[in-house]
Amino acid sequence: MKKTITLLIAALLLTGLTSCGGSNTASDVPAKTDSTSKTETKKEEPQPQPADLTGTWKQTNSNDPSSYMEATISGDTIEVNWIGTDTKSLYWKGTYQAPTKAGDWKWTSQGDTETMAQSLLASQDATKDFTYSEADGVSWETTALGTTITVKTAKQ
């Protein structure tokens, strides 16, 4: 009889332990809900925005720190000046078209030829191509004394 009681108790204990410990079958593990997995994988990143070019852009590739070109963009106008130690001379004044998409940007500026005609160092062109890139800032080609350079700038 002791043997039967001992076997009965052992059987009850084994049954209790297996139900408490449980097995890790797929049916025992709660499934991830769709809302949890979508939240983890769908982190909304902000869309790239067009660059705001409004402001002053100073030449970065000048050979002389006291003589350089500087562009100012305001509203729908771009104005470029030659800057010297104590001087400022108009080189370009014309239209500006703000970027409408993120990344590099190009536009052709229509020059204010009447205003530029009053400046000895101003361009005599009716249009000028400008570009914007993260690497070169606002840039344009300038020809002086028979030499053409690409002016590169950084926002001040």
Buried (B, 14 or more C-beta within 10 A) or exposed (E): EEEEEEEEEEEEEEEEEEEEEEEEEEEEEEEEEEEEEEEEEEEEEEEEEEBEBEEEBBBEEBEEEEEBBBBBBEEEEBBBBBBEEEEEEBBBBBBBBBBEEEEEBEBEBEBBBEBBEEBEEBBEBEEBEBBBBEEBBBBBEBEEEEEEBEBBBEBE
